[in-house]
Amino acid sequence: MPRRFEDARILMYSHDTFGLGHLRRCRTIAHALVEQYRGLNVLIISGATIAGAFDYRSRVDFVKIPSVIKLRNGEYTSLAAHIDLAETLKMRQSIIRHTAETFQPDIFLVDKEPMGLRGEVEETLAYLKPKGARLVLGLREVMDAPHLLDAEWKQRDVMQKIGHYYDSVWVYGPPDFYDPLAGLDVPPAVREKMSFVGFLQRSVSAGEDSAHRPEGDYLLVTTGGGGDGADLVREVIEAYQQDPTLTQKALIVLGPYMKAKQRQKLTRKAASVPHIKVIQFDNRMEELIAGATAVVAMGGYNTFCEILSFDKRALIVPRVEPRQEQLIRARRAAELGLVDMLLPSQSADPLQLAAALKALPARLPPTQAAGALTLDGLTHICDIVGSWLNVATADRMSRVAG
């Protein structure tokens, strides 16, 4: 039976400037928490343009802040072309602070960006800290190449600020997979706050089945949000075009952030291949992955967790710039025997990619190739939050009694 905490509140921040990874990770954690604890309310602050396209469980809601897009060169711009970036950031910062003031959370969980986009969360952290809210930073198990992350954080004095503001740092992976702060000079005060909670396991959502799920066996090709996925999709289509013996049914999910011209071009290109079906987006990706024979992906965090959760054979073709997160994750996973990997320079050869696609259904799934996998991140997070809320509830009752 779920335990009950009266009017306990968790606020989450998901900056969402590129792709869907941050929002999907926050949503996964939020759903696990409200399922475990009755009376708990979770509010997610999100910059995702399609935050409203997802289903949310009871007692989970979101506040939409103005969207900012991260360009391929790493720079940012406002989604609304008529609004200056500085104005957009000022609005976002104000909404975040006002939401915290109104919601008064017991726990504030910040996803991936310690101070938020361009420091927009620091003011809210400073407001909540003296009020006794637990301040938590959640990090992917892989952030970026150490030299790139180190340079980025030193420029903004991030490590010192983590030590000052945050009570805990959760790493969403096991300690024997990868350390997101490897190669950085981590102060003891920060290292002591770190907990490797484990990968965030996924499950198929209850409710209606996805209308896009094909009958029978199929390869699922997904590039996450799709903003940088056009090359991989094109290469998969060309592999089918160049190798007539490649006849496996494939479902390609382009992603909601792929540019309209790229979507149209790739859809027309795929129309010549009878084995391929192309869709733009499905908010039940867990179901599509669970039903697939194998998965072809770029190796973002959420897709990787889904591959492990549903024990799927996978071919990863990682993005290698401007961040090396996907490359590091794919190399480590391939080293452990969890997935197959091709570099973008290799997948650009249609026949080499076709050979990898044809071999994919015959490879061992992760649990057989690499032994038992433990995906217990959500369980650990629920346990930690439960212990904190017990203390917060006892304090609240003590103040009322006094």
N, C-alpha and C positions, 0 to 999 in steps of 0.2 A: 504494500500500500504506500502511495506517495505521502511523505511527511508534509505538514502544513506550517507555513510561516505567514503570519498575518501581516499583510501590507509590506512585505519585503520587496525591495526595488533594486534592480540592476540596470545601469545605463551602459551602453556599448557605443563605441565610436569606430566607424568604418569609413575611411576617407574616400575610397573608390574613385580613383582618377583614371584607371586603366583596367579593363576587364571586370570580372564578377567575383574574383577570389575572396576579397575581403568581406563583402556582404554575405556570401554563401557560408563562409567560415563562422561569422558572427551568428547567422541564422541557425546553423547547425548546433552551436553551443546553446543558444537561447532555447531552442526546442527541447534539448536534453534537460535543461534546468527546469523548465516549467512542467515537464512530464514527471520529474522527480519530486518537485516541491509545489504543493498546492498553496495558493495565496501569494506566490512569487510573481512579480510583474517585471517584464524585460522590455526596455525601450532602446531601439537601435537608431543611432544617428548615422545617416548614410548619404553619400553624394552620388550614388548610382542613379543613372537616368532611368533605369527600369526597375527600381526598387519595388514598385507596386505590382510588377508582373509575377511576383512569387506569392505563394500561399504562406500565411503565417498562422501558427497555432494560437488558440485562445491564450490571452495574457502576454502575447508578444506583438509589439507594434513598432512602427518606425517613424522617424522624423526626417523628412527630406530636406537637405541643404542644397543650395545652388551648385550645379555640377561644374567641375573643372576637369579638363581632359589633359592627359599626359601624352605628348607627342612622341614619335619614334626617336627623336634626338634627346629625349629626356626632359625637355622643357614643358611648361604648362601653359594652358590658355583657357579662358572661360568658354563654356559651351555656348552661352548666349553671346553671339559676336558683337552685339551692341553694348555690352557691359564690360568695362575695363576689368582686368584680372585683379588689380588691387581692390576695387570696389567689391568684387565677388568674394574675395578672401575676407574682407571686413564684414560682409554680411554673414558668411559662414561662421566666423569667430563669434559674432554676436548671438547667432541662433544657438550655437553649442553652449555658450555660457548661460543664456537665458533658459535653455532646456534643463540644464543641471540645477539652476536655481529653483525652477518650478517643480521638477521631478524629485529632487532631494534623494539621490540614490544612496543605498548602503554600500554598493560596490560600483566602481567605474572601471570598465575594461576597455583599454585602448588597443586596437589591432594594428600591429606592425610598425606604425610611425610613432615613435615615442612622444614627440611634441606635436604630432599632427602635421598636416600639410602646411608648410611654411610657418610652423610654430603656432598654428591656430588653436591648439588644445592647451597650451601652457597656462593661459589665463584661467581656464576651467580647473586644471589640476591645482593651481595655487588657491583657488576658491574652495575646492572640496577638501583639501588636505587638513586644514585646521578644524573642519567640521566632523572629522572622524570617519569619513568614507574610506573604504579600502580601495587603493589605487593600484590597478594591475595592468601590466604591459604584456600583451600576447605576441610572441614572435613565431614565425614559421621556423621549421627545423633548418632551413637554408634561407639566408637573407640575400647574400650576394658574394662575389669574390671578396676575400678579406681586404685586399688593398683598396678596392672601390668603396666598400662600406666604411673602412677606417677613415678614408679621406673625407667622405660625406659627413660622418659624425663629428670628426674633429673640427670641421669648419663651423659647426653649430654648437659645439660643446655638449653634445648629446649625452655622452657617457656620464658626465658629472651631473646632468639634470636627471637622468634615470635614477642615480643614487640618491638625489635629493628628494624627488617627488614620490617615486613608486615604492609600495610596500612589497610587491611580489612581481617577478618576471616569469611567465609561463612559456615554455618552449613546447610547441606542438609537434613533438616527435620524441623518440627514445634516445637516450644518451649515446648508444652505440651505433646510431645511424650517422648523425652529423651534429656538430656544435655550431650554432649560427654565429657565435662570436669568436670562433677559432681564428687565431692570427691577430686578434686585437688585444690591446693592453686593457684588460678588464680589472677595475679596482676590486679589492676583496669585498667591499660593501655591496657591489652589484652582483658579484658571483654568488654571494651568500643568499641573495634573494631569488636566484634562478632555480626553477623546478622543471625537469623534463617530464611533462605530463603524459606524453605518448601521442601517437597519431590519432586523429579524430575519426573514429569509425563512422560509417554511413549505413543507412538502411533505406529500403524502399518505402516511400510515403504511402500511408493509407489513403483510400479514396479512389477516384476514377483512374483507369489505366490510361497511359499515354496513347493518344490516337496515332502517333508516329511510329510506334514500335512495329517493325516488320514481322511477318510470320516466318518461322524457321530460323536457320542459322544466318548470322550476318556479322560483318565487321562494322564496328562503330568508329567513325573518324570524327574527332572533336578537337577544336582548338580553343576551348574555353569561351571567353567573350568574343573572340574572332577578330579583334582589332589588329592583330599581327599574324593572323592565321592563313591569309590568302595563299602564300607560297606553298605551304604544306598541302592545302586542299588541291591546288593546281597540280602539284607533283603526283598526288595520288591518282587524280584523273588521268594524267599523262601516262602513268604506269599501266593503268588499265587499257589505254589506247594503244600503247606500244607492245603489250604482251597479250596476245589473244588467248593464252592458256590461263590467264588470271580471270576466273569466272565466279569468284566468291561474291555473294551479295554484300553490298556495302551501303550503309546509311551515313551520309555526311551531314553534320550539324555545323552550319557556317558560323553561328554566333551573332548576337544582336548588335555588336559593335563593329562588324565588318562594314566597310564603306559600301554604299548602294551600288556604285558602278562595279566594284569587285564582285559583289553578290550576283549581279545580273550576268556578268561575264562568265563566272564560274558555273552558274546554273545552265547557261547556254552550252558551255563546253561539256558539261556532264550529260547533257541530253542525248549525246551520241553514244553513250555507254549504257546498254540495257541493264547492266548489273548494279548500277548506282542510282540511289535515290538521294535527293538533296532537300534539306529543310533549313530554315533560318534559325529557329530557336525552339527549345522545349524546356519548360520550367520543371520538368521531372527527369532531369538527366540521370539521376540514380537508377530509375527504372530502365532507361535505355542501356546503361552500362551493365546492369544486372542481367539483362536479357541477351547481351552480345556474346558471340563466340570469342571475340578478342577485340582489343581497343587500340586504335592508332591515335596518338596525342602528342602534344608538345611538352607535357610533363609539369604543368602547374600543380600547386599543392593540392587543391581540391580533387582534381582528376586523379592524381596519384593515390590519394586516400581512398577514392572510390574503386580504383583498380585493386588495391589491397583488400578493401572491405568485401568485395564480391569475388575475390580470388580469380582475376581475369588475366589471361595472357595479354601482353601489351608490347607494342613497339613505340618507343619514344623518340621523337625528332625534336630536340630542344631548341628554344630560342637561345642565341649566344650573345646578343647585344640588344639594348645597352646594358642590361643586367645579365649576369651569368648564373642566376639562381637555378633556372631549369637545367642548364648544362651540368652544374655540380650535382643536383639531385639525380639526374638521369645516369651520370657516370657512377655514382655511388650505388644506385639501385641495380645497374647492370653488373657492377663488380660483385654484388651479393647474389646475383642470379635471379633477381626479382623480375626484370624486364629485359627486352632486347632494345638496343639503341643504335640509331644512325645519326651521324652529324648532318647538318644541312647540306654540306658539300657532297655527302654520299647520297642523300635522298634526292638530290637534283638529277641523278642518273636514273632515268625511268626503269631500266632493266634491273638495276641493283635494288631499287625500291620494290619493284614487282616481285623479285625473288624473296625479299624479306616479308612481303605481305603473304605470299603463298606458303612460306614456312611457318608463319605465325600460329595457325590453328594446331599445329603438331607439337609446339613447344609445351613444356610442362607449365602448369599454372604456378603462381608464386609460392604457394604452400608446399608444393611437391618439389619445386626447384631449389628452395632456400630454407626449408624447414618451417616450423610453426612460427606464425607471426602473431604478435600481441598488439591489438589496436584497442587501447584502454584509456585514451585521452579523455573522452567524455565522462567515463566513470570516475577518473581521478579528479576532474574539474568539479563534478557534482559533489564528491566527498569533501573537497576543500571548501567549496561554497557553503555546504551544509554546516561545516564546523564553524565558519565565520558567522553565519546567520544565527546559529545557536547563541553565540556570544552577544551578537547585536540584539537579539530578542531578550536575552537575560538582562542586558544593560537597560533596554527600554523599559522592561517591567520594573526594574529596580528604581528607575527615575520616577515612574508613575507611583510606585508604593511610597517613595520618599516624599 
